[in-house]
């Protein structure tokens, strides 16, 4: 590789760092090779499933350690770099062994592993646990190790969780080979065939200006509103969050720009951080990807992808409508108007270019996303749809760069830099997700093999006496507890097996049960004491973590209320109803959430009196309950408050301009 080009690539991928050139180039080479391998496999289906899962996991582990070694080199931690490079090359041992021995493993030793198989499986397990511990902390490896201990010593566990115990060889074999479960199980297959391709797409979108365009488009659409910068932060974080698959990555990527801008507009630091954290959490429940979890829901439940995607459209719209209305009310109450500060915000890069021009410059990105959505809606498997979207964005980006550069050598170099940057970023993100899903799969295997999942469902049913109104809060609390500190995909996998089965047994529709636990697993990122989304946002905002977290909880109320609605009113997901009835249920939920938001904020069209706020609270909750009588009562209460607000607003306009209401609202 030419020295100048290599230096330019390092500068583009590792901005602000100065890693050792040889280590960085090795990392990039493995990342690009891994990306091309997945595109090749998705297009031609050359490798058997087991071999491809092995390559997917092995390369993900290798890339994880190479990325860490590159970062250590940039920080001049030579000993750490050498150890990480050693681990990167050590991953080749299980990778090569399983690849070479694959046919013998699946045909001759599928139930009788030899000693070397057990040792290789053990080595792979230890490497994977350490890789996750480095990237995500100790919680997930601890859960995996506890599941192993439970599998082996289950005969010593008292009570309902007791089981006969699993022998050492069989237990280690279940973690990977020769059974091809656990680390090399079905969820790793979903990661390899689908999720990785979407992570590649996200990397290419970001490298080719996708994040920049999303933010410009958001400012073009809603930046001119009273709370424009905050509304643009919500819109951009929502769009990017669905692509990125990580709340923390979303907050860090968009929040670095949007949070200072919200503060500059006049919003308090903790409120700005809470808006960004909440909007980023909402991106995880936004179709078409639901972060990355849509494909996991399909893999675990067998429900068609199109059905999952369609069911989640209206809940996502309700979530963001509540958040945007809450931000608008706060701007009115605090007399914040970004339109009065256009001059102060004139130096903001996102406001230097109009939406029409930004769209023209990024037509290739819009077209690629259009291809993806068209194929998904048309019923094409998600992995294939992502494959063609990747091909589209690669081809159009190269054509665009060459056309703009008029086929000069510099244009070819710039096109290559952008493409390689996107492939490297996508592969790195995909590797991180692959490793954590693989390790979580260990816990899932032993929860199933030992019968613990079924026993836990029975225990939850017994505790709630089979009563849905007791089971739902119990399941919600379990999801929040198990999801603490985990990325969304890992949190969902964990709670789907522990919380959803009990709900299904009492008659909750399968999709409603899984969306219930998914929402609560996602909301754990905003729930103290960990609240990883709020933690990142508060650091960026320079605000109190606790104040930011509790404000985010208030702004994210639909994320805690809608899951209950999925169960008591599954028609809001389109389950068992026509589109007309579904739209009516969505409209009632919308009115309820707007009323609840106004009651909490103390403002509708004018400041609300104590009595009006007390009327709106029961109005909101009666509208969320099933039944014609409760709907009529809720609408009547909202109408009564609205009529009085219209009268007050008209009277104020006729007498004098509305005096701003200062002070912070209760949170």
Secondary structure, 3 states (H helix, E strand, C coil): CCHHHHHHHHHHHCCCCCCCHHHHHHHHHHHHHHHHHHHHHHHHCCCCHHHHHHHHHHHHHHHHHHHHHHHHHHCCCHHHHHHHHHHHHHHHHHHHHHHHCHHHHHHCCCCCCCHHHHHHHHHHHHHHHHHHHHHHCHHHHHHHHHHHHHHHHHHHCCHHHCCCCCCHHHHHHHHCCCCCCHHHCHHHHHHHHHHHHHHHHHHHHHHCCHHHHHHHHHHHHHCCCCCHHHHHHHHHHHHHHHHHCCHHHHHHHHHHHHHHHHHHHCCCHHHHHHHHHHHHHHHCCCCCCCCCHHHHHHHHHCCCHHHHHHHCHHHHHHHHHHHHHHHHHHHHHCCCCHHHHCCCCCCCHHHCCCHHHHHHHCHHHHHHHHHHHHHHHCCCCHHHHHHHHHHHHHHHHHHHHHHHCCCCHHHHHHHHHHHHHHHHHHHHHHHHHHHHHHHHHHHHHHHHHCCHHHHHHHHHHHHHCCCHHHHHHHHHHHHHHHHCCCCHHHHHHHHHHHCHHHHHHCCCCHHHHHHHHHHHHHHHHHCCCCCHHHHHHHHHHCCCHHHHHHHHHHHCHHHHHHHHHHHHCHHHHCCCCCHHHHHHHHHHHHHHHHHHHHHHHCECCCECCHHHHHHHHHHHHHHHCCCHHHHHHHHHHHHHHHHHHHHHHHHHHHHCCCCCCCCCCCC
